[in-house]
Structures are given as structure tokens and as C-alpha cells.
């Protein structure tokens, strides 16, 4: 007779605890019966693990389900003491900070104009501190989204060269918790992959227009950053008749096209897009040229990695731009079949991605304290 398989009780308890914590993070407050349904665990297992998690400060009572009778009616939720994570988006004009709890729920938000580069870390820390004034609990993790090249070790490269990881190191000291820095377009791609139009795609490249054009690629569900973080810098892809090294789409290009077509070169791209939407022929001609350039970039990317689709985000998700892209793609369909989708989040894609990564890091950091061997009960 074959003996039943058995494993260490600590391992089983760890797996059960992780399942319960993940269910509470995913669904919010649940009763024991609901946890049984979510995890597949028995009532006894749920009760035992909840007792340990509550003693360790991982979960807390969250009221009573009035529709259910008896002790099982008590709801439990993740303990508020698990703390918060900060999602930060630094764009070209402002800083945006959002505090989230382990479920990903937004608990506080603040914005501020962009200051001097040398004050960047202090300004971000001050904005996070403002958010923390309205909530109770420790700050466990910070995710910062920034334009430009971000290397795997958190070094930022811009027009002034690499910063040697100085921003991350300084900010880590000021906020007293781990800091992760990521390229803004990469985070937008992660947002689409996890909860947007990329969820059902095996691969895609997100093309985002803000002050310039950037790309973020997800292959097999994994973000492709490149060995040095350079993957996605498509704004400088060669595109005849433009000279080598000339940007394909940025503010200077928009200004030059506006001047060429008799529009105000001082206006930002959004003004021209809105004018295009109202039927302005000159603005339409500008947008058609920008769309042609973007489609050429997409064609080049297709010949290298052949993604299943391209996701248009930022200003590229404007209805007038989307329509122009589809027209430009139709003109080259005899050469390449390019599929374009519109971002589920538009201009908010980067912050959605930063929030998702911040909440995920917070959960992992918090849960590991309770499910690691010997970790139960160490807050």
C-alpha cells in the first residue's frame, strides 16, 4: 500500500498563508466561507492560518457580513499596518505622487510643478511626505517613473549624461525605504499588459507620444528593457529623408510642421490635435505626417521583433491621431500588415503602471515577512 505524500507543516502553512493573503489583496475583505471558495482550503485550514496571521499583524477584523449567520460571518482584511507604497510619475512639467495600500487602492495623491534637477530627490520626498500626512502607516516601497533611459541598476541617462544612480540613492536615504526607478513608457506598457488592451496579446509594442516618441515592448508577458535599458528609444530610428540621428517626433518636429503648415509653432501638439478634430485642414496635414512617421517606426519594429499589435498611448491615443495612423497603415498594408490598438488608459497609462508595480512590490515585501519560514508574527 502506497503511503500518502507528506511535506513539512511549515511549508504547507506558508503556502496556505500566501494563498489567503493574495485572496484578500485581490478581493478585499472576505469571510471565512469566501476565503474557502477563493483558495480551495478547508474551513479548518482557513481558521488556523487566519489565527496565525492575525496574531502576526497581517490581517484584521473588517466587520460582519449581515447576510451570513454565526462566527463565519466576520470579515477579515489585510491589516492597515502593512503600510503603503508610493507611485511617482515625473514628467517634463510636473511630479505626481500616489499612495497605495497592498490591495492597490489609492489612499492619497499630490502633484507639484517640476523644480530643478538637483532638487529632484528632495522634491519627490517632500511630495510623498505630504501624502503621508493623510494616512497612518509606514512607507514600504517607492516606484518612480521617469522619461529617458533607465538602466537595470537604476542609473538615469539624460542630456547631462548618466547620474550614476545618484537620484535613487539620495531618494532612498530620504524616504527610508527601497526605491525602484523605471522608464515611464515601460510602465505604461506594463499597465496595458496587466490590466489593459495587452492582456490577451502574446506580444505588443506600446508607442507613446508625449514630448517625444517612446516605445515599450512586452514579449511573452515579460517587459523587454534591453541589456542597458535602451530598448524602446525609437525616436531616433533612421527614417529617410531625415538625417541620421534626427528625432522622428518631438516638440521641435511639431513646431517645424506647424510653421510649415501655417499654424502657431508655439502651440503644443494637443492644440493641433484638437484643431484637427474640429476639421482644420492644416492641423490635419500635420497629424497625417506625424502618423506616417509613427507607422514607419512601427514597420521597422515589426521587421525586427514582429509584435502581435501596437498600442497607441499618450497623444497618440487622441481620436484624430488614431484615425490618421489607421489611414497611414492602410497605405502600406500591401507591404506589412500592422495592427494598431488604442490604450485603455490614455495619458494615465504610466501612472497606472507605476501604481500596479508599487502595489505588487508592497504586497511581496509585506507578505514575505509573514510567509517566510520563521516569519510568522514578525511585523
LOTORSE-539549 format. One record per residue (C-alpha): residue in three letters; x negated, y negated, z negated. Coordinates in steps of 0.1 Angstrom, whole numbers, always signed. Each point is the difference from the previous one (the first is absolute). Layout:
residues N
<r resn="Ala" east="X" north="Y" up="Z"/>
...
END
This chain:
residues 379
<r resn="Unk" east="+0" north="+0" up="+0"/>
<r resn="Unk" east="-14" north="-34" up="+10"/>
<r resn="Unk" east="-4" north="-25" up="-27"/>
<r resn="Unk" east="+15" north="-34" up="+5"/>
<r resn="Unk" east="-24" north="-28" up="+9"/>
<r resn="Unk" east="-8" north="-23" up="-29"/>
<r resn="Unk" east="-21" north="-32" up="-3"/>
<r resn="Unk" east="-12" north="-22" up="-27"/>
<r resn="Unk" east="+29" north="-17" up="-18"/>
<r resn="Unk" east="-19" north="-33" up="+1"/>
<r resn="Unk" east="+0" north="+1" up="+38"/>
<r resn="Unk" east="+37" north="+8" up="+2"/>
<r resn="Unk" east="+8" north="-28" up="-24"/>
<r resn="Unk" east="-21" north="-24" up="+21"/>
<r resn="Unk" east="+18" north="+10" up="+32"/>
<r resn="Unk" east="+34" north="-4" up="-17"/>
<r resn="Unk" east="-9" north="-33" up="-15"/>
<r resn="Unk" east="-12" north="-13" up="+33"/>
<r resn="Unk" east="+33" north="+11" up="+17"/>
<r resn="Unk" east="+21" north="-18" up="-27"/>
<r resn="Unk" east="-20" north="-32" up="+2"/>
<r resn="Unk" east="+1" north="-1" up="+38"/>
<r resn="Unk" east="+38" north="+6" up="-1"/>
<r resn="Unk" east="+5" north="-29" up="-25"/>
<r resn="Unk" east="-22" north="-22" up="+21"/>
<r resn="Unk" east="+19" north="+9" up="+32"/>
<r resn="Unk" east="+36" north="+0" up="-14"/>
<r resn="Unk" east="-1" north="-22" up="-31"/>
<r resn="Unk" east="+17" north="+10" up="-33"/>
<r resn="Unk" east="+13" north="+35" up="+1"/>
<r resn="Unk" east="+18" north="+25" up="-24"/>
<r resn="Unk" east="-14" north="+34" up="-8"/>
<r resn="Unk" east="+24" north="+16" up="+24"/>
<r resn="Unk" east="-10" north="-24" up="+28"/>
<r resn="Unk" east="-37" north="+7" up="-7"/>
<r resn="Unk" east="+8" north="+38" up="+3"/>
<r resn="Unk" east="+15" north="-7" up="+34"/>
<r resn="Unk" east="-29" north="-22" up="+11"/>
<r resn="Unk" east="-28" north="+23" up="-11"/>
<r resn="Unk" east="+15" north="+35" up="+0"/>
<r resn="Unk" east="-12" north="+5" up="-36"/>
<r resn="Unk" east="+21" north="+17" up="-27"/>
<r resn="Unk" east="+18" north="-19" up="-27"/>
<r resn="Unk" east="-26" north="+14" up="-26"/>
<r resn="Unk" east="-29" north="-11" up="+21"/>
<r resn="Unk" east="+14" north="-35" up="+5"/>
<r resn="Unk" east="+8" north="-4" up="-37"/>
<r resn="Unk" east="-35" north="+11" up="-10"/>
<r resn="Unk" east="-18" north="-22" up="+24"/>
<r resn="Unk" east="+21" north="-30" up="-7"/>
<r resn="Unk" east="-7" north="+4" up="-37"/>
<r resn="Unk" east="-37" north="-1" up="+7"/>
<r resn="Unk" east="+2" north="-29" up="+24"/>
<r resn="Unk" east="+21" north="-20" up="-24"/>
<r resn="Unk" east="-25" north="+7" up="-29"/>
<r resn="Unk" east="-28" north="-12" up="+23"/>
<r resn="Unk" east="+18" north="-32" up="+10"/>
<r resn="Unk" east="+5" north="+10" up="+36"/>
<r resn="Unk" east="+38" north="+0" up="+0"/>
<r resn="Unk" east="+27" north="-17" up="-21"/>
<r resn="Unk" east="+38" north="+1" up="-5"/>
<r resn="Unk" east="+19" north="-19" up="+26"/>
<r resn="Unk" east="+36" north="+1" up="-14"/>
<r resn="Unk" east="+28" north="+25" up="+4"/>
<r resn="Unk" east="+18" north="+13" up="+31"/>
<r resn="Unk" east="+36" north="-6" up="-10"/>
<r resn="Unk" east="+12" north="+26" up="+25"/>
<r resn="Unk" east="-18" north="+28" up="-17"/>
<r resn="Unk" east="+7" north="+15" up="-34"/>
<r resn="Unk" east="-25" north="+12" up="-26"/>
<r resn="Unk" east="-37" north="-5" up="-6"/>
<r resn="Unk" east="-8" north="+5" up="+37"/>
<r resn="Unk" east="+18" north="-33" up="+7"/>
<r resn="Unk" east="-30" north="-20" up="-12"/>
<r resn="Unk" east="-20" north="-15" up="+28"/>
<r resn="Unk" east="-37" north="-4" up="+0"/>
<r resn="Unk" east="-23" north="-23" up="+20"/>
<r resn="Unk" east="-36" north="-8" up="+4"/>
<r resn="Unk" east="-13" north="-18" up="-31"/>
<r resn="Unk" east="-4" north="-38" up="+5"/>
<r resn="Unk" east="-34" north="+3" up="-17"/>
<r resn="Unk" east="-13" north="+17" up="+31"/>
<r resn="Unk" east="-7" north="-35" up="+12"/>
<r resn="Unk" east="+0" north="-18" up="+34"/>
<r resn="Unk" east="-20" north="-3" up="+32"/>
<r resn="Unk" east="-5" north="-32" up="+20"/>
<r resn="Unk" east="+4" north="-2" up="+38"/>
<r resn="Unk" east="-18" north="-30" up="+14"/>
<r resn="Unk" east="+2" north="-13" up="+35"/>
<r resn="Unk" east="-25" north="-27" up="+10"/>
<r resn="Unk" east="+9" north="-14" up="+34"/>
<r resn="Unk" east="-14" north="-30" up="+18"/>
<r resn="Unk" east="+20" north="-26" up="-19"/>
<r resn="Unk" east="+12" north="+15" up="-33"/>
<r resn="Unk" east="-3" north="+27" up="-27"/>
<r resn="Unk" east="+29" north="+21" up="-10"/>
<r resn="Unk" east="+1" north="+22" up="-31"/>
<r resn="Unk" east="+26" north="+27" up="-9"/>
<r resn="Unk" east="+0" north="+20" up="-32"/>
<r resn="Unk" east="+15" north="+35" up="+3"/>
<r resn="Unk" east="+7" north="+28" up="-25"/>
<r resn="Unk" east="-8" north="+37" up="+6"/>
<r resn="Unk" east="+33" north="+5" up="+19"/>
<r resn="Unk" east="-10" north="-28" up="+25"/>
<r resn="Unk" east="+27" north="-24" up="-14"/>
<r resn="Unk" east="-10" north="-36" up="+3"/>
<r resn="Unk" east="-2" north="-16" up="-35"/>
<r resn="Unk" east="-15" north="-35" up="+8"/>
<r resn="Unk" east="-12" north="-21" up="+29"/>
<r resn="Unk" east="-20" north="-32" up="+5"/>
<r resn="Unk" east="-15" north="-19" up="+29"/>
<r resn="Unk" east="-27" north="-27" up="+3"/>
<r resn="Unk" east="-17" north="-19" up="+28"/>
<r resn="Unk" east="-34" north="+14" up="+11"/>
<r resn="Unk" east="-29" north="-18" up="-17"/>
<r resn="Unk" east="-37" north="+0" up="+5"/>
<r resn="Unk" east="-18" north="+33" up="+9"/>
<r resn="Unk" east="-23" north="-3" up="-30"/>
<r resn="Unk" east="+31" north="-2" up="-23"/>
<r resn="Unk" east="+18" north="+29" up="+16"/>
<r resn="Unk" east="-4" north="+25" up="-28"/>
<r resn="Unk" east="+8" north="-25" up="-28"/>
<r resn="Unk" east="+31" north="-12" up="+20"/>
<r resn="Unk" east="+13" north="+36" up="+4"/>
<r resn="Unk" east="-6" north="+8" up="-36"/>
<r resn="Unk" east="+19" north="-31" up="-11"/>
<r resn="Unk" east="+29" north="+8" up="+22"/>
<r resn="Unk" east="+1" north="+36" up="-14"/>
<r resn="Unk" east="-1" north="-15" up="-35"/>
<r resn="Unk" east="+31" north="-22" up="+8"/>
<r resn="Unk" east="+19" north="+31" up="+11"/>
<r resn="Unk" east="-10" north="+18" up="-32"/>
<r resn="Unk" east="+16" north="-27" up="-22"/>
<r resn="Unk" east="+34" north="+13" up="+10"/>
<r resn="Unk" east="-6" north="+37" up="-8"/>
<r resn="Unk" east="-13" north="+21" up="-28"/>
<r resn="Unk" east="-27" north="+27" up="+6"/>
<r resn="Unk" east="-35" north="+5" up="+11"/>
<r resn="Unk" east="-13" north="-6" up="+35"/>
<r resn="Unk" east="-15" north="+32" up="+14"/>
<r resn="Unk" east="-9" north="-6" up="+36"/>
<r resn="Unk" east="-2" north="-27" up="+27"/>
<r resn="Unk" east="+3" north="+4" up="+38"/>
<r resn="Unk" east="-11" north="-30" up="+21"/>
<r resn="Unk" east="+9" north="-3" up="+36"/>
<r resn="Unk" east="-23" north="-23" up="+20"/>
<r resn="Unk" east="-6" north="-8" up="+37"/>
<r resn="Unk" east="-33" north="+9" up="+16"/>
<r resn="Unk" east="-22" north="+30" up="-3"/>
<r resn="Unk" east="+0" north="+19" up="-33"/>
<r resn="Unk" east="-26" north="+28" up="-4"/>
<r resn="Unk" east="+8" north="+32" up="-18"/>
<r resn="Unk" east="-19" north="-13" up="-31"/>
<r resn="Unk" east="+20" north="-32" up="-2"/>
<r resn="Unk" east="-24" north="-23" up="+18"/>
<r resn="Unk" east="+17" north="-28" up="+19"/>
<r resn="Unk" east="-14" north="-13" up="+33"/>
<r resn="Unk" east="+10" north="-33" up="+14"/>
<r resn="Unk" east="-15" north="-29" up="+19"/>
<r resn="Unk" east="-24" north="-6" up="-29"/>
<r resn="Unk" east="-12" north="+36" up="+1"/>
<r resn="Unk" east="+4" north="+28" up="-25"/>
<r resn="Unk" east="+8" north="-9" up="-36"/>
<r resn="Unk" east="-18" north="+31" up="-14"/>
<r resn="Unk" east="+31" north="+10" up="-20"/>
<r resn="Unk" east="-2" north="-33" up="-20"/>
<r resn="Unk" east="+37" north="-7" up="+1"/>
<r resn="Unk" east="+10" north="+34" up="-12"/>
<r resn="Unk" east="-27" north="+0" up="-28"/>
<r resn="Unk" east="+10" north="-34" up="-12"/>
<r resn="Unk" east="+37" north="+7" up="+1"/>
<r resn="Unk" east="-4" north="+33" up="-18"/>
<r resn="Unk" east="-18" north="-18" up="-28"/>
<r resn="Unk" east="+27" north="-27" up="-3"/>
<r resn="Unk" east="+30" north="+23" up="+1"/>
<r resn="Unk" east="-17" north="+28" up="-20"/>
<r resn="Unk" east="+13" north="+29" up="+21"/>
<r resn="Unk" east="-9" north="+17" up="+32"/>
<r resn="Unk" east="+4" north="-20" up="+32"/>
<r resn="Unk" east="+4" north="+14" up="+35"/>
<r resn="Unk" east="-4" north="-23" up="+31"/>
<r resn="Unk" east="+15" north="+10" up="+33"/>
<r resn="Unk" east="+4" north="-16" up="+34"/>
<r resn="Unk" east="+35" north="-16" up="+4"/>
<r resn="Unk" east="+9" north="+17" up="+33"/>
<r resn="Unk" east="-10" north="+34" up="-14"/>
<r resn="Unk" east="+24" north="-5" up="-29"/>
<r resn="Unk" east="+28" north="-10" up="+24"/>
<r resn="Unk" east="-7" north="+33" up="+19"/>
<r resn="Unk" east="+2" north="+20" up="-32"/>
<r resn="Unk" east="+34" north="-17" up="-8"/>
<r resn="Unk" east="+14" north="+11" up="+34"/>
<r resn="Unk" east="-15" north="+35" up="-5"/>
<r resn="Unk" east="+15" north="+5" up="-34"/>
<r resn="Unk" east="+34" north="-17" up="+2"/>
<r resn="Unk" east="+4" north="-17" up="+34"/>
<r resn="Unk" east="+2" north="+10" up="+36"/>
<r resn="Unk" east="-31" north="+21" up="-1"/>
<r resn="Unk" east="+14" north="+26" up="-24"/>
<r resn="Unk" east="+10" north="+24" up="+28"/>
<r resn="Unk" east="-31" north="-7" up="+22"/>
<r resn="Unk" east="-30" north="+23" up="+1"/>
<r resn="Unk" east="-22" north="-30" up="+10"/>
<r resn="Unk" east="+5" north="-37" up="+7"/>
<r resn="Unk" east="-19" north="-33" up="+2"/>
<r resn="Unk" east="+15" north="-31" up="-16"/>
<r resn="Unk" east="-7" north="-32" up="+19"/>
<r resn="Unk" east="+4" north="-31" up="-22"/>
<r resn="Unk" east="-2" north="-36" up="+10"/>
<r resn="Unk" east="-6" north="-27" up="-26"/>
<r resn="Unk" east="-27" north="-25" up="+7"/>
<r resn="Unk" east="-16" north="+27" up="+22"/>
<r resn="Unk" east="+7" north="+35" up="+12"/>
<r resn="Unk" east="-9" north="+30" up="-22"/>
<r resn="Unk" east="+7" north="+37" up="+1"/>
<r resn="Unk" east="+5" north="+28" up="-25"/>
<r resn="Unk" east="+0" north="+36" up="+12"/>
<r resn="Unk" east="+15" north="+31" up="-18"/>
<r resn="Unk" east="-10" north="+34" up="+13"/>
<r resn="Unk" east="+16" north="+31" up="-13"/>
<r resn="Unk" east="+14" north="-20" up="-29"/>
<r resn="Unk" east="-34" north="-14" up="-10"/>
<r resn="Unk" east="-11" north="-36" up="+4"/>
<r resn="Unk" east="-31" north="-2" up="+23"/>
<r resn="Unk" east="-23" north="-27" up="-14"/>
<r resn="Unk" east="-32" north="+9" up="+18"/>
<r resn="Unk" east="-34" north="+7" up="-15"/>
<r resn="Unk" east="-7" north="-37" up="-6"/>
<r resn="Unk" east="+36" north="-13" up="-2"/>
<r resn="Unk" east="-1" north="-14" up="+35"/>
<r resn="Unk" east="+27" north="+21" up="+15"/>
<r resn="Unk" east="+29" north="-22" up="+11"/>
<r resn="Unk" east="-20" north="-32" up="+9"/>
<r resn="Unk" east="+17" north="+0" up="+34"/>
<r resn="Unk" east="+1" north="-38" up="+3"/>
<r resn="Unk" east="-34" north="+2" up="+17"/>
<r resn="Unk" east="+6" north="+29" up="+24"/>
<r resn="Unk" east="-13" north="-9" up="+35"/>
<r resn="Unk" east="+28" north="-12" up="+22"/>
<r resn="Unk" east="-8" north="-14" up="+34"/>
<r resn="Unk" east="-1" north="-28" up="+11"/>
<r resn="Unk" east="-8" north="-10" up="-36"/>
<r resn="Unk" east="-37" north="-2" up="-8"/>
<r resn="Unk" east="-15" north="+27" up="-22"/>
<r resn="Unk" east="+5" north="-9" up="-37"/>
<r resn="Unk" east="+29" north="-24" up="+7"/>
<r resn="Unk" east="+30" north="+6" up="-23"/>
<r resn="Unk" east="+31" north="+15" up="+17"/>
<r resn="Unk" east="+26" north="-17" up="-22"/>
<r resn="Unk" east="-7" north="-26" up="-28"/>
<r resn="Unk" east="+9" north="-36" up="-9"/>
<r resn="Unk" east="-24" north="-14" up="+26"/>
<r resn="Unk" east="+15" north="+21" up="+27"/>
<r resn="Unk" east="+35" north="-11" up="-9"/>
<r resn="Unk" east="-11" north="-36" up="+1"/>
<r resn="Unk" east="-17" north="+3" up="+34"/>
<r resn="Unk" east="+31" north="+17" up="+14"/>
<r resn="Unk" east="+23" north="-27" up="-14"/>
<r resn="Unk" east="-22" north="-27" up="+16"/>
<r resn="Unk" east="+1" north="+19" up="+33"/>
<r resn="Unk" east="+38" north="+3" up="+0"/>
<r resn="Unk" east="+7" north="-36" up="-12"/>
<r resn="Unk" east="+9" north="+8" up="-36"/>
<r resn="Unk" east="-15" north="-14" up="-32"/>
<r resn="Unk" east="-33" north="+18" up="-7"/>
<r resn="Unk" east="+3" north="-9" up="-37"/>
<r resn="Unk" east="+31" north="+21" up="-4"/>
<r resn="Unk" east="-5" north="+35" up="-16"/>
<r resn="Unk" east="+11" north="+31" up="+19"/>
<r resn="Unk" east="+33" north="+3" up="-19"/>
<r resn="Unk" east="+11" north="-34" up="+14"/>
<r resn="Unk" east="-6" north="+12" up="+36"/>
<r resn="Unk" east="+17" north="+34" up="-7"/>
<r resn="Unk" east="+31" north="-18" up="-13"/>
<r resn="Unk" east="+0" north="-23" up="+30"/>
<r resn="Unk" east="-3" north="+31" up="+22"/>
<r resn="Unk" east="+31" north="+14" up="-17"/>
<r resn="Unk" east="+19" north="-32" up="+8"/>
<r resn="Unk" east="-8" north="+4" up="+37"/>
<r resn="Unk" east="-30" north="-24" up="+4"/>
<r resn="Unk" east="-17" north="+11" up="+33"/>
<r resn="Unk" east="-35" north="-13" up="-10"/>
<r resn="Unk" east="+1" north="+19" up="-33"/>
<r resn="Unk" east="+12" north="+31" up="+18"/>
<r resn="Unk" east="-30" north="-2" up="+23"/>
<r resn="Unk" east="-23" north="-3" up="-30"/>
<r resn="Unk" east="+16" north="+30" up="-17"/>
<r resn="Unk" east="-1" north="+21" up="+32"/>
<r resn="Unk" east="-38" north="-6" up="+3"/>
<r resn="Unk" east="-6" north="+9" up="-37"/>
<r resn="Unk" east="+22" north="+31" up="+4"/>
<r resn="Unk" east="-20" north="+10" up="+31"/>
<r resn="Unk" east="-32" north="-2" up="-20"/>
<r resn="Unk" east="+14" north="+21" up="-28"/>
<r resn="Unk" east="+12" north="+26" up="+24"/>
<r resn="Unk" east="-35" north="+1" up="+16"/>
<r resn="Unk" east="-14" north="+6" up="-35"/>
<r resn="Unk" east="+25" north="+28" up="-6"/>
<r resn="Unk" east="-10" north="+16" up="+33"/>
<r resn="Unk" east="-36" north="-1" up="-10"/>
<r resn="Unk" east="+8" north="+16" up="-34"/>
<r resn="Unk" east="+21" north="+26" up="+18"/>
<r resn="Unk" east="-29" north="+11" up="+22"/>
<r resn="Unk" east="-21" north="+6" up="-31"/>
<r resn="Unk" east="+23" north="+15" up="-27"/>
<r resn="Unk" east="+34" north="+4" up="+18"/>
<r resn="Unk" east="+23" north="-8" up="-29"/>
<r resn="Unk" east="+36" north="+11" up="+1"/>
<r resn="Unk" east="+12" north="-37" up="-2"/>
<r resn="Unk" east="-9" north="-35" up="-8"/>
<r resn="Unk" east="+17" north="-20" up="-28"/>
<r resn="Unk" east="+4" north="-37" up="+5"/>
<r resn="Unk" east="-4" north="-20" up="-32"/>
<r resn="Unk" east="-4" north="-36" up="-12"/>
<r resn="Unk" east="+7" north="-25" up="+28"/>
<r resn="Unk" east="-1" north="+29" up="+25"/>
<r resn="Unk" east="+33" north="+12" up="-16"/>
<r resn="Unk" east="+18" north="-32" up="+11"/>
<r resn="Unk" east="+29" north="+9" up="+23"/>
<r resn="Unk" east="-13" north="-22" up="+28"/>
<r resn="Unk" east="-35" north="+16" up="-2"/>
<r resn="Unk" east="+14" north="+35" up="-2"/>
<r resn="Unk" east="+20" north="-6" up="+32"/>
<r resn="Unk" east="-30" north="-14" up="+17"/>
<r resn="Unk" east="-21" north="+31" up="-10"/>
<r resn="Unk" east="+25" north="+24" up="+14"/>
<r resn="Unk" east="+0" north="-19" up="+33"/>
<r resn="Unk" east="-38" north="+0" up="+1"/>
<r resn="Unk" east="-1" north="+37" up="-8"/>
<r resn="Unk" east="+25" north="+8" up="+28"/>
<r resn="Unk" east="-24" north="-17" up="+24"/>
<r resn="Unk" east="-27" north="+25" up="-8"/>
<r resn="Unk" east="+22" north="+31" up="-5"/>
<r resn="Unk" east="-12" north="+15" up="+32"/>
<r resn="Unk" east="-35" north="+1" up="-15"/>
<r resn="Unk" east="+7" north="+6" up="-37"/>
<r resn="Unk" east="+32" north="+8" up="-19"/>
<r resn="Unk" east="-1" north="-22" up="-32"/>
<r resn="Unk" east="+26" north="+3" up="-27"/>
<r resn="Unk" east="+6" north="-31" up="-22"/>
<r resn="Unk" east="+20" north="-1" up="-32"/>
<r resn="Unk" east="+8" north="-30" up="-22"/>
<r resn="Unk" east="-13" north="-1" up="-36"/>
<r resn="Unk" east="+26" north="+8" up="-27"/>
<r resn="Unk" east="-15" north="-28" up="-22"/>
<r resn="Unk" east="-11" north="-28" up="+24"/>
<r resn="Unk" east="-21" north="-25" up="-18"/>
<r resn="Unk" east="+4" north="+18" up="-33"/>
<r resn="Unk" east="-17" north="+32" up="+12"/>
<r resn="Unk" east="-34" north="-8" up="-16"/>
<r resn="Unk" east="+15" north="-7" up="-35"/>
<r resn="Unk" east="+23" north="+30" up="+3"/>
<r resn="Unk" east="-32" north="+21" up="+6"/>
<r resn="Unk" east="-19" north="-16" up="-28"/>
<r resn="Unk" east="+29" north="+6" up="-24"/>
<r resn="Unk" east="+2" north="+36" up="+11"/>
<r resn="Unk" east="-37" north="+6" up="-6"/>
<r resn="Unk" east="+0" north="-19" up="-33"/>
<r resn="Unk" east="+29" north="+21" up="-13"/>
<r resn="Unk" east="-16" north="+32" up="+12"/>
<r resn="Unk" east="-33" north="-8" up="-17"/>
<r resn="Unk" east="+18" north="-10" up="-32"/>
<r resn="Unk" east="+19" north="+33" up="-1"/>
<r resn="Unk" east="-31" north="+20" up="+6"/>
<r resn="Unk" east="-20" north="-18" up="-26"/>
<r resn="Unk" east="+28" north="+1" up="-25"/>
<r resn="Unk" east="+11" north="+36" up="+6"/>
<r resn="Unk" east="-35" north="+14" up="-1"/>
<r resn="Unk" east="-3" north="-11" up="-36"/>
<r resn="Unk" east="+28" north="+23" up="-9"/>
<r resn="Unk" east="-4" north="+30" up="+23"/>
<r resn="Unk" east="-37" north="+5" up="-2"/>
<r resn="Unk" east="-12" north="+28" up="-24"/>
<r resn="Unk" east="-1" north="-16" up="-35"/>
<r resn="Unk" east="+16" north="-31" up="+13"/>
<r resn="Unk" east="+35" north="+4" up="-14"/>
<r resn="Unk" east="+7" north="-25" up="-26"/>
<r resn="Unk" east="-29" north="-23" up="+9"/>
<r resn="Unk" east="+15" north="-34" up="+9"/>
END
